[in-house]
Amino acid sequence: MIRRFFVALQFLTRLPVPRALNSSETDIGKASAFFPLIGVIVGGGAALVFGALQRVLPLPATIFLRNCVRDAHY
């Protein structure tokens, strides 16, 4: 089960995983059960960073992060 979590993490993010995982289509399909959890972890981390920057640099943080998200879609 933990292997499927790390397969999902490796598939959906650029975060390093503890070890190299050779995953097949079947492994990714089985790991899809963890996709919502990975989304919550990544989204929660981004929200924490945004909130921390918002307190220190209110307007520049908003402009910077908005531009990062916008540029990520291109």
Secondary structure per residue as TSV (DSSP state, phi and psi in degrees):
chain	resnum	aa	ss	phi	psi
A	1	M	-	360.0	-41.6
A	2	I	H	-67.0	-31.5
A	3	R	H	-63.6	-40.7
A	4	R	H	-65.0	-36.7
A	5	F	H	-60.6	-45.5
A	6	F	H	-71.2	-30.7
A	7	V	H	-63.8	-44.1
A	8	A	H	-64.1	-42.1
A	9	L	H	-62.2	-43.0
A	10	Q	H	-67.3	-37.0
A	11	F	H	-71.9	-39.2
A	12	L	H	-94.7	-15.3
A	13	T	-	-133.5	177.6
A	14	R	-	-104.7	11.8
A	15	L	-	-69.2	140.7
A	16	P	-	-71.2	140.6
A	17	V	-	-102.1	158.9
A	18	P	S	-55.2	-33.6
A	19	R	S	-148.3	161.9
A	20	A	-	-69.0	129.7
A	21	L	-	-113.4	122.3
A	22	N	-	-90.5	109.0
A	23	S	-	-116.3	143.6
A	24	S	-	-102.7	178.3
A	25	E	H	-61.2	-35.9
A	26	T	H	-64.6	-42.7
A	27	D	H	-62.1	-41.3
A	28	I	H	-67.5	-38.1
A	29	G	H	-62.0	-42.9
A	30	K	H	-71.1	-30.2
A	31	A	H	-76.6	-11.2
A	32	S	G	-62.5	-17.4
A	33	A	G	-64.8	-23.3
A	34	F	G	-93.1	-2.7
A	35	F	H	-57.3	-45.2
A	36	P	H	-62.2	-38.2
A	37	L	H	-64.1	-42.4
A	38	I	H	-62.7	-40.1
A	39	G	H	-61.4	-40.7
A	40	V	H	-66.1	-40.9
A	41	I	H	-65.5	-47.6
A	42	V	H	-67.4	-45.0
A	43	G	H	-64.5	-39.9
A	44	G	H	-65.1	-40.4
A	45	G	H	-63.5	-42.6
A	46	A	H	-64.7	-38.8
A	47	A	H	-65.9	-38.9
A	48	L	H	-64.7	-43.7
A	49	V	H	-63.3	-44.3
A	50	F	H	-61.2	-44.9
A	51	G	H	-63.3	-40.4
A	52	A	H	-66.1	-43.4
A	53	L	H	-68.1	-34.1
A	54	Q	H	-63.3	-34.3
A	55	R	H	-73.5	-33.8
A	56	V	H	-85.6	-48.3
A	57	L	S	-128.9	81.4
A	58	P	H	-54.6	-60.9
A	59	L	H	-76.0	-45.8
A	60	P	H	-60.7	-35.4
A	61	A	H	-65.5	-42.3
A	62	T	H	-63.2	-46.4
A	63	I	H	-65.1	-44.9
A	64	F	H	-61.7	-50.0
A	65	L	H	-69.9	-34.4
A	66	R	H	-63.2	-41.1
A	67	N	H	-69.0	-34.9
A	68	C	H	-64.4	-43.2
A	69	V	H	-67.7	-42.3
A	70	R	H	-62.7	-42.7
A	71	D	H	-71.9	-23.4
A	72	A	H	-69.7	-21.2
A	73	H	T	-85.0	-6.9
A	74	Y	-	-95.1	360.0
